[in-house]
Amino acid sequence: MVLETKAPRMWIDGQPASAVSGKEFAVVNPATEEELARVPEAGAEDVDRAVRAAHRAFEEGPWTRLRPRERARCLFRLADLIREHREPLALLEAQNVGKPIRDARDEVGMVADCFEYYAGAVTKLFGETIPTNAPGLDFTLREPIGVCALIVPWNFPLVIASWKVAPALAAGNAVVLKPASYTPLTALALGQLAQEAGLPPGVVNVVAGPGGTVGAELVRHPLVAKVAFTGETATGRAIMGLAAEGIKRVSLELGGKSPLIVFEDTDIDQVVESSLGVVYGNAGQDCCARSRAFVQREVYDAFCEAFAARSRRLRVGDPLDPETEMGPLISGAQRERVRGYVAVGQEEGARLLAGGGVPAGVGRGFYLDPAVFTDVTPAMRIAREEIFGPVLAVLPFTDEEPLIRAVNDSIYGLSGSIWTRDLGRALRVARRVQTGVLSINGSTSVHLEAPFGGYKQSGLGRELGMHALQLYTEVKNVHIALG
């Protein structure tokens, strides 16, 4: 099987599809600013076709009636196909998103692992028995919701698609996947692989186009029962409002301004090297990015100098070069947005210790040198707003109490890291930090087997692990009277 990457099409009811209107839009390589492909731009009629195909597959088709083991086999086959096509998928992701090829390869491996994990979960979706006061047998069933609209962002398009598609299918739902307009190519390829894996027509549909039109049509469609969205917080609010009209089930994974907390008893070199990826990974375009570093005063200067020095040595360049550590931002507009924040930080009185400008010698591509700000105060915009770029704001602290207040003084609460050799202190701080995911003496936010999600305006619900299945099932209670 050869993946179609030159002339990609949407997938509706098991078939490649063009837009009814004939419209297409260009997908651009952010490293070269050249056109990668032209993709059909869906309209309301295309969304309706995709949703109705999913609804037929759910209500009339074989998917929900398949025995659990048969449904699991389809997902195992899909995982195998993703592994078989790891290199072309990674190349496509690196070119479309601008992320380093080695990161793209790792992510495709994670996608295969995700489908494999939920293939195994199909046969482990349990209800429970409940003792009741009335004589009889009371038990619960976990049942699929129906048609799920899955809207994914441009920074991790294939990974986050798998986080939604895999558990939704494992629970027995049918899906309509909408990738971001910047990065639709691997999602369209996933639709092709799903058909090759033997999933019945209409179970996996993929439509492309702007969120303001295609995404809104999906959320409003009366046959959509569940909406899962990952993206910026403002869009999440809008989706909640649209979904409220039909009282649809909603899960949201939104923005972040995650803290990197460094106590004086840590190995600064270890912290810097471990944290580099969670600050600058994907050019800082990551809702889990540790974009606020709170460093104890005793080691503040040493940390700032070490992080700035390592930032200056970061290899920024061609995503297809295996030595590259950071590629370009997704677009010219995004680069200008980040540069605007760099200017704001300087205007507010923070000290730019490294980076923040366009790398010397760059002709084309949306590249930016990673930036480190010191002398930052909690009230500054660069310490409060999600920049979504390679910018680190470093704030000093003295004691735990003011640290906790400053860390929690945010509308966000997605991820974070704590570095200290004092385990009691680590657990004490971890209990009080208002965030959904924390790592202690490490930097990994995501574990396939564990729940992922945020507090406050970072979202609703938990993806990954067995917790994700709760997002895609309804609980039915049954009582058999024995009086």
C-alpha positions as a printed NumPy array, in Angstrom:
array([[  0.   ,   0.   ,   0.   ],
       [  1.261,   3.483,  -0.909],
       [  0.061,   6.479,   1.089],
       [ -1.464,   9.221,  -1.044],
       [  0.441,  12.388,  -0.129],
       [  0.665,  14.352,  -3.389],
       [ -3.064,  14.701,  -4.027],
       [ -4.671,  13.948,  -0.645],
       [ -8.436,  13.658,  -0.352],
       [-10.914,  13.65 ,   2.492],
       [-12.377,  10.332,   3.616],
       [-16.162,  10.014,   3.75 ],
       [-18.049,   6.731,   4.057],
       [-14.97 ,   4.668,   3.244],
       [-14.088,   6.533,   0.058],
       [-11.665,   9.327,  -0.863],
       [-13.695,  12.489,  -1.419],
       [-13.334,  15.95 ,  -2.879],
       [-15.356,  18.907,  -1.652],
       [-18.779,  19.252,  -3.266],
       [-17.891,  22.852,  -4.094],
       [-14.614,  21.809,  -5.706],
       [-12.737,  24.203,  -3.403],
       [ -9.197,  23.438,  -2.284],
       [ -6.657,  25.141,  -0.05 ],
       [ -2.869,  25.101,  -0.025],
       [ -0.809,  23.409,   2.678],
       [  2.597,  25.022,   3.171],
       [  5.93 ,  23.674,   4.447],
       [  6.911,  26.122,   7.237],
       [ 10.617,  25.369,   6.732],
       [ 10.625,  26.399,   3.063],
       [  7.388,  28.405,   2.668],
       [  6.661,  26.239,  -0.378],
       [  3.363,  24.516,  -1.153],
       [  3.294,  20.877,  -0.065],
       [ -0.138,  19.908,  -1.341],
       [ -3.624,  21.116,  -2.116],
       [ -6.405,  19.728,   0.045],
       [-10.191,  19.741,  -0.459],
       [-11.909,  22.45 ,   1.59 ],
       [-15.078,  21.025,   3.064],
       [-18.307,  22.962,   3.259],
       [-21.562,  22.378,   5.11 ],
       [-22.683,  19.724,   2.613],
       [-19.445,  17.75 ,   3.024],
       [-19.733,  17.89 ,   6.815],
       [-23.315,  16.665,   6.57 ],
       [-22.236,  13.764,   4.303],
       [-19.511,  12.752,   6.74 ],
       [-21.724,  12.963,   9.831],
       [-24.546,  11.034,   8.171],
       [-22.09 ,   8.35 ,   7.044],
       [-20.84 ,   8.037,  10.622],
       [-24.404,   7.931,  11.92 ],
       [-25.341,   5.13 ,   9.508],
       [-22.214,   3.199,  10.471],
       [-23.137,   3.556,  14.129],
       [-26.871,   2.878,  13.887],
       [-27.022,   0.383,  11.026],
       [-23.496,  -0.791,  10.312],
       [-21.551,  -3.67 ,  11.8  ],
       [-19.089,  -1.721,  13.978],
       [-21.041,  -1.551,  17.236],
       [-22.329,  -5.082,  16.665],
       [-18.907,  -6.613,  16.166],
       [-17.721,  -8.816,  18.966],
       [-15.148,  -7.036,  21.102],
       [-12.297,  -9.231,  19.871],
       [-13.159,  -8.488,  16.235],
       [-13.213,  -4.762,  16.909],
       [ -9.89 ,  -5.106,  18.711],
       [ -8.355,  -6.93 ,  15.731],
       [ -9.21 ,  -3.98 ,  13.451],
       [ -7.415,  -1.586,  15.778],
       [ -4.418,  -3.918,  16.092],
       [ -4.222,  -4.035,  12.28 ],
       [ -4.353,  -0.249,  12.156],
       [ -1.492,  -0.04 ,  14.67 ],
       [  0.543,  -2.438,  12.523],
       [ -0.116,  -0.387,   9.374],
       [  0.998,   2.785,  11.126],
       [  4.269,   1.096,  12.1  ],
       [  4.75 ,  -0.183,   8.549],
       [  4.354,   3.384,   7.255],
       [  6.356,   5.046,  10.005],
       [  8.89 ,   6.693,   7.706],
       [  6.486,   8.267,   5.178],
       [  4.199,   9.425,   7.994],
       [  7.129,  10.934,   9.902],
       [  8.394,  12.665,   6.769],
       [  4.931,  14.058,   6.099],
       [  4.607,  15.316,   9.692],
       [  8.072,  16.886,   9.692],
       [  7.411,  18.695,   6.416],
       [  3.893,  19.801,   7.325],
       [  4.493,  20.889,  10.95 ],
       [  8.18 ,  21.81 ,  10.764],
       [  9.178,  19.553,  13.636],
       [ 12.545,  17.731,  13.648],
       [ 12.397,  14.378,  11.849],
       [ 13.626,  12.482,  14.89 ],
       [ 10.723,  13.899,  16.932],
       [  8.29 ,  13.044,  14.136],
       [  9.519,   9.436,  14.074],
       [  9.044,   9.155,  17.832],
       [  5.538,  10.566,  17.542],
       [  4.482,   8.097,  14.836],
       [  5.7  ,   5.314,  17.118],
       [  3.548,   6.766,  19.893],
       [  0.535,   6.831,  17.552],
       [  0.941,   3.12 ,  16.786],
       [  1.325,   2.393,  20.502],
       [ -1.868,   4.364,  21.199],
       [ -3.982,   2.339,  18.779],
       [ -2.438,  -0.843,  20.157],
       [ -3.219,   0.182,  23.734],
       [ -6.879,   0.869,  22.984],
       [ -7.145,  -2.274,  20.874],
       [ -6.295,  -4.095,  24.094],
       [ -8.788,  -1.99 ,  26.027],
       [-11.744,  -3.066,  23.857],
       [-12.103,  -6.305,  25.813],
       [-11.645,  -4.595,  29.182],
       [-14.489,  -2.108,  29.174],
       [-16.304,  -3.197,  32.335],
       [-19.474,  -2.234,  34.123],
       [-20.115,  -2.874,  37.812],
       [-22.631,  -4.48 ,  40.133],
       [-24.127,  -2.315,  42.866],
       [-25.792,  -3.447,  46.093],
       [-29.127,  -1.627,  46.453],
       [-31.717,  -1.425,  49.198],
       [-34.428,  -2.826,  46.93 ],
       [-34.242,  -6.597,  46.417],
       [-32.744,  -7.394,  43.048],
       [-29.638,  -7.201,  40.929],
       [-28.334,  -3.761,  39.943],
       [-25.602,  -3.388,  37.345],
       [-24.173,  -0.81 ,  34.953],
       [-23.325,  -0.962,  31.272],
       [-20.835,   1.259,  29.451],
       [-22.243,   1.987,  26.01 ],
       [-20.914,   4.053,  23.085],
       [-22.282,   7.572,  22.68 ],
       [-22.712,   7.671,  18.895],
       [-21.117,  10.024,  16.381],
       [-18.051,  11.769,  17.811],
       [-16.681,  14.979,  16.263],
       [-12.938,  15.057,  16.928],
       [-11.201,  18.396,  16.309],
       [ -7.414,  18.398,  16.588],
       [ -4.755,  21.156,  16.539],
       [ -1.832,  21.873,  14.238],
       [  1.043,  21.302,  16.649],
       [  0.715,  17.509,  17.148],
       [ -1.822,  16.596,  14.456],
       [ -1.314,  12.833,  14.231],
       [ -0.542,  12.199,  17.9  ],
       [ -3.58 ,  14.045,  19.2  ],
       [ -5.784,  12.5  ,  16.506],
       [ -4.785,   9.085,  17.863],
       [ -5.582,  10.17 ,  21.441],
       [ -9.166,  10.793,  20.337],
       [ -9.811,   8.353,  17.494],
       [ -8.423,   5.265,  19.244],
       [-10.499,   5.377,  22.467],
       [-13.595,   6.553,  20.587],
       [-13.392,   3.512,  18.3  ],
       [-12.499,   1.171,  21.142],
       [-15.716,   2.198,  22.878],
       [-17.725,   1.427,  19.72 ],
       [-18.379,   4.929,  18.374],
       [-18.09 ,   6.242,  14.811],
       [-16.017,   9.397,  14.261],
       [-15.582,  12.458,  12.077],
       [-12.054,  13.787,  12.435],
       [-11.244,  17.401,  11.562],
       [ -7.555,  18.32 ,  11.471],
       [ -6.313,  21.904,  11.574],
       [ -6.05 ,  23.687,   8.228],
       [ -2.304,  24.219,   8.679],
       [ -1.589,  20.499,   9.141],
       [ -4.211,  18.149,   7.647],
       [ -1.938,  15.739,   5.774],
       [ -1.272,  12.98 ,   8.324],
       [ -4.918,  12.956,   9.437],
       [ -5.978,  12.371,   5.832],
       [ -3.393,   9.582,   5.635],
       [ -4.866,   8.077,   8.816],
       [ -8.244,   7.904,   7.083],
       [ -6.653,   5.932,   4.273],
       [ -4.951,   3.546,   6.715],
       [ -8.204,   3.013,   8.621],
       [ -9.897,   1.756,   5.458],
       [ -6.912,  -0.475,   4.695],
       [ -7.142,  -1.919,   8.217],
       [-10.669,  -3.121,   7.48 ],
       [-12.737,  -0.678,   9.499],
       [-16.248,  -0.605,   7.995],
       [-17.168,   2.37 ,   5.772],
       [-18.311,   5.4  ,   7.71 ],
       [-16.628,   4.447,  10.983],
       [-13.715,   6.839,  10.377],
       [-14.371,   9.968,   8.31 ],
       [-11.894,  12.823,   7.829],
       [-12.891,  16.303,   6.644],
       [-10.631,  19.34 ,   6.221],
       [-11.192,  23.069,   6.291],
       [-11.311,  26.125,   8.551],
       [-12.411,  25.712,  12.133],
       [-14.746,  28.684,  11.91 ],
       [-16.831,  26.959,   9.244],
       [-16.116,  23.214,   9.172],
       [-15.517,  22.908,  12.914],
       [-18.6  ,  24.947,  13.758],
       [-20.77 ,  22.907,  11.358],
       [-19.547,  19.72 ,  13.025],
       [-20.267,  20.934,  16.544],
       [-23.736,  22.176,  15.584],
       [-24.77 ,  19.104,  13.589],
       [-27.796,  17.456,  15.256],
       [-26.463,  13.915,  14.688],
       [-23.171,  14.607,  16.501],
       [-23.467,  13.345,  20.074],
       [-19.981,  14.079,  21.398],
       [-17.348,  16.744,  20.686],
       [-13.675,  16.356,  21.635],
       [-11.477,  19.379,  20.998],
       [ -7.825,  20.231,  21.531],
       [ -6.713,  23.789,  20.862],
       [ -6.647,  27.282,  22.249],
       [ -8.817,  28.256,  25.196],
       [-10.803,  30.938,  23.344],
       [-11.914,  28.406,  20.724],
       [-12.775,  25.956,  23.501],
       [-15.148,  28.5  ,  25.001],
       [-16.827,  28.985,  21.624],
       [-17.221,  25.219,  21.174],
       [-18.82 ,  24.888,  24.605],
       [-21.34 ,  27.525,  23.605],
       [-22.192,  25.828,  20.307],
       [-22.393,  22.384,  21.933],
       [-24.732,  23.695,  24.624],
       [-27.485,  24.127,  22.028],
       [-27.753,  20.353,  21.673],
       [-26.507,  19.434,  25.179],
       [-23.698,  17.498,  23.523],
       [-21.023,  15.703,  25.529],
       [-17.854,  17.808,  25.411],
       [-14.224,  17.237,  26.374],
       [-11.609,  19.956,  25.974],
       [ -7.819,  20.06 ,  26.173],
       [ -6.871,  23.721,  25.975],
       [ -4.059,  26.152,  26.68 ],
       [ -1.348,  26.172,  29.301],
       [  1.3  ,  28.255,  31.002],
       [  3.051,  25.435,  32.774],
       [  5.606,  25.959,  35.55 ],
       [  9.136,  24.604,  35.808],
       [  9.925,  24.733,  39.557],
       [ 13.599,  24.504,  40.487],
       [ 14.744,  24.311,  44.121],
       [ 18.254,  25.146,  45.277],
       [ 19.251,  21.528,  46.015],
       [ 19.123,  20.333,  42.388],
       [ 21.807,  19.686,  39.79 ],
       [ 21.351,  22.73 ,  37.54 ],
       [ 23.047,  21.163,  34.516],
       [ 20.745,  18.151,  34.74 ],
       [ 17.663,  20.358,  35.044],
       [ 18.684,  22.475,  32.043],
       [ 19.402,  19.529,  29.767],
       [ 16.243,  17.665,  30.775],
       [ 14.029,  20.738,  30.483],
       [ 15.259,  21.917,  27.099],
       [ 12.782,  19.715,  25.239],
       [  9.753,  20.737,  27.326],
       [ 10.524,  24.421,  26.841],
       [ 11.556,  24.443,  23.167],
       [ 10.095,  21.18 ,  21.845],
       [  8.044,  21.763,  18.696],
       [  9.445,  25.316,  18.741],
       [  7.611,  25.954,  22.003],
       [  4.266,  25.339,  20.273],
       [  3.066,  22.971,  22.967],
       [  0.328,  23.537,  25.528],
       [  2.488,  21.645,  28.05 ],
       [  5.558,  23.844,  27.437],
       [  7.236,  24.848,  30.703],
       [  7.232,  28.491,  29.69 ],
       [  7.433,  29.822,  33.274],
       [ 10.527,  28.824,  35.274],
       [ 10.359,  29.511,  39.014],
       [ 13.898,  29.213,  40.353],
       [ 14.954,  29.519,  43.985],
       [ 17.013,  32.631,  44.588],
       [ 20.154,  30.731,  45.665],
       [ 20.565,  29.176,  42.198],
       [ 18.692,  31.748,  40.109],
       [ 21.706,  33.361,  38.44 ],
       [ 23.393,  30.02 ,  37.778],
       [ 20.214,  28.604,  36.199],
       [ 19.638,  31.671,  34.002],
       [ 23.192,  31.675,  32.681],
       [ 23.22 ,  27.912,  32.065],
       [ 19.84 ,  27.878,  30.307],
       [ 20.718,  30.887,  28.17 ],
       [ 24.063,  29.36 ,  27.183],
       [ 22.414,  26.063,  26.191],
       [ 19.69 ,  27.956,  24.304],
       [ 22.31 ,  29.749,  22.237],
       [ 23.811,  26.363,  21.269],
       [ 20.45 ,  24.848,  20.298],
       [ 20.56 ,  23.594,  16.727],
       [ 17.804,  25.488,  14.894],
       [ 17.352,  24.535,  11.256],
       [ 16.073,  22.114,   8.62 ],
       [ 13.573,  19.678,  10.197],
       [ 14.832,  16.886,   7.929],
       [ 18.394,  17.171,   9.276],
       [ 18.732,  14.481,  11.985],
       [ 20.91 ,  16.847,  14.06 ],
       [ 18.263,  19.584,  14.22 ],
       [ 16.85 ,  20.214,  17.703],
       [ 14.264,  22.862,  16.797],
       [ 12.559,  23.655,  13.505],
       [ 10.5  ,  26.663,  12.407],
       [  7.247,  27.962,  13.795],
       [  4.107,  26.956,  11.936],
       [  3.576,  30.218,  10.019],
       [  4.776,  33.733,   9.457],
       [  1.842,  35.028,  11.486],
       [  2.778,  32.834,  14.438],
       [  6.4  ,  33.97 ,  14.285],
       [  5.324,  37.604,  14.299],
       [  3.02 ,  36.926,  17.242],
       [  5.913,  35.459,  19.226],
       [  8.25 ,  38.297,  18.24 ],
       [  5.572,  40.674,  19.481],
       [  5.744,  39.033,  22.902],
       [  9.533,  39.338,  22.867],
       [  9.104,  43.081,  22.324],
       [  6.457,  43.273,  25.062],
       [  8.755,  41.52 ,  27.532],
       [ 11.487,  44.069,  26.904],
       [  9.053,  46.976,  27.154],
       [  7.813,  45.672,  30.514],
       [ 11.352,  45.636,  31.912],
       [ 12.384,  41.998,  31.621],
       [ 15.952,  41.309,  30.495],
       [ 16.384,  39.359,  27.251],
       [ 19.335,  37.125,  28.035],
       [ 19.315,  35.123,  24.8  ],
       [ 17.58 ,  34.822,  21.419],
       [ 14.299,  36.29 ,  20.316],
       [ 15.337,  37.233,  16.779],
       [ 15.397,  35.6  ,  13.364],
       [ 18.536,  33.398,  13.025],
       [ 21.325,  34.904,  10.956],
       [ 21.516,  33.666,   7.381],
       [ 17.932,  32.389,   7.242],
       [ 16.37 ,  33.142,   3.887],
       [ 13.095,  31.261,   3.91 ],
       [ 11.201,  29.486,   6.641],
       [  9.55 ,  30.751,   9.816],
       [ 12.546,  30.326,  12.11 ],
       [ 13.162,  32.092,  15.424],
       [ 16.027,  31.846,  17.908],
       [ 14.854,  30.535,  21.309],
       [ 14.503,  33.336,  23.855],
       [ 15.271,  33.483,  27.588],
       [ 13.967,  36.334,  29.758],
       [ 15.23 ,  37.054,  33.288],
       [ 14.17 ,  39.666,  35.862],
       [ 10.574,  38.675,  35.133],
       [  7.794,  39.531,  37.594],
       [  4.487,  37.61 ,  37.909],
       [  2.447,  40.553,  36.608],
       [  4.242,  40.705,  33.243],
       [  2.368,  39.485,  30.18 ],
       [  5.195,  37.108,  29.223],
       [  4.66 ,  35.415,  32.608],
       [  0.877,  35.227,  32.319],
       [ -0.168,  34.738,  28.69 ],
       [  0.341,  31.675,  26.531],
       [  2.92 ,  32.711,  23.933],
       [  3.047,  29.383,  22.091],
       [  6.61 ,  29.856,  20.935],
       [ 10.199,  29.286,  22.095],
       [ 10.212,  31.823,  24.941],
       [ 11.111,  31.106,  28.579],
       [ 10.329,  33.566,  31.385],
       [ 12.457,  32.955,  34.522],
       [ 11.13 ,  34.207,  37.865],
       [ 12.967,  34.034,  41.225],
       [ 11.405,  32.816,  44.473],
       [ 12.544,  32.46 ,  48.062],
       [ 10.096,  30.287,  50.031],
       [  7.36 ,  27.763,  49.312],
       [  4.344,  29.899,  50.243],
       [  4.972,  32.779,  47.821],
       [  6.033,  30.22 ,  45.199],
       [  2.718,  28.359,  45.407],
       [  0.744,  31.602,  45.218],
       [  2.652,  32.738,  42.127],
       [  2.432,  29.363,  40.364],
       [ -1.321,  29.094,  40.95 ],
       [ -2.022,  32.702,  39.957],
       [ -2.956,  31.666,  36.419],
       [ -6.084,  30.87 ,  34.465],
       [ -4.299,  27.713,  33.282],
       [ -3.395,  24.451,  34.993],
       [ -2.22 ,  21.828,  32.529],
       [  1.276,  20.548,  33.26 ],
       [  4.473,  21.263,  35.177],
       [  7.733,  19.972,  36.644],
       [  9.261,  20.085,  40.132],
       [ 12.991,  19.614,  40.699],
       [ 14.3  ,  18.901,  44.213],
       [ 16.166,  16.164,  46.083],
       [ 13.831,  16.631,  49.07 ],
       [ 11.03 ,  14.123,  48.428],
       [  8.861,  15.499,  51.223],
       [  9.059,  18.973,  49.728],
       [  8.372,  17.616,  46.247],
       [  5.176,  15.892,  47.386],
       [  4.117,  18.868,  49.5  ],
       [  4.411,  21.225,  46.543],
       [  2.867,  18.725,  44.117],
       [ -0.237,  18.48 ,  46.293],
       [ -0.733,  22.238,  46.196],
       [  0.077,  23.087,  42.569],
       [ -3.191,  23.419,  40.65 ],
       [ -2.421,  21.457,  37.519],
       [ -3.552,  18.207,  35.926],
       [ -0.166,  16.666,  35.136],
       [  3.083,  16.949,  37.116],
       [  6.523,  15.405,  36.84 ],
       [  9.002,  15.318,  39.726],
       [ 12.704,  15.288,  38.825],
       [ 11.816,  14.653,  35.205],
       [ 10.167,  16.385,  32.28 ],
       [  7.692,  13.968,  30.71 ],
       [  4.088,  15.185,  30.643],
       [  2.525,  12.357,  28.687],
       [  2.267,   8.678,  29.559],
       [  0.004,   6.659,  27.308],
       [ -1.253,   4.587,  30.234],
       [ -2.004,   7.55 ,  32.552],
       [ -4.662,  10.294,  32.468],
       [ -3.825,  13.61 ,  30.795],
       [ -5.778,  16.846,  31.118],
       [ -5.983,  20.173,  32.889],
       [ -7.419,  22.2  ,  35.731],
       [ -9.191,  25.551,  35.356],
       [ -9.229,  26.949,  31.796],
       [ -6.853,  24.268,  30.555],
       [ -9.799,  22.017,  29.847],
       [-12.405,  19.425,  30.806],
       [-11.964,  15.664,  31.018],
       [ -8.975,  13.33 ,  30.918],
       [ -7.471,  11.732,  27.832],
       [ -5.186,   8.682,  27.672],
       [ -5.168,   5.63 ,  29.896],
       [ -8.4  ,   3.868,  30.71 ],
       [ -9.783,   7.228,  31.867],
       [-10.22 ,   8.265,  28.221],
       [-12.894,   5.609,  27.71 ],
       [-15.117,   7.528,  30.121],
       [-15.157,  10.395,  27.603],
       [-16.616,   8.175,  24.875],
       [-19.187,   6.096,  26.774],
       [-22.508,   6.576,  28.494],
       [-23.257,   4.75 ,  31.74 ],
       [-26.579,   2.884,  31.781],
       [-27.918,   1.496,  35.036],
       [-30.109,  -1.638,  34.964],
       [-32.025,  -3.02 ,  37.92 ],
       [-33.631,  -6.47 ,  37.883],
       [-36.296,  -6.724,  40.56 ],
       [-36.37 ,  -9.968,  42.471],
       [-39.296,  -9.152,  44.807]])
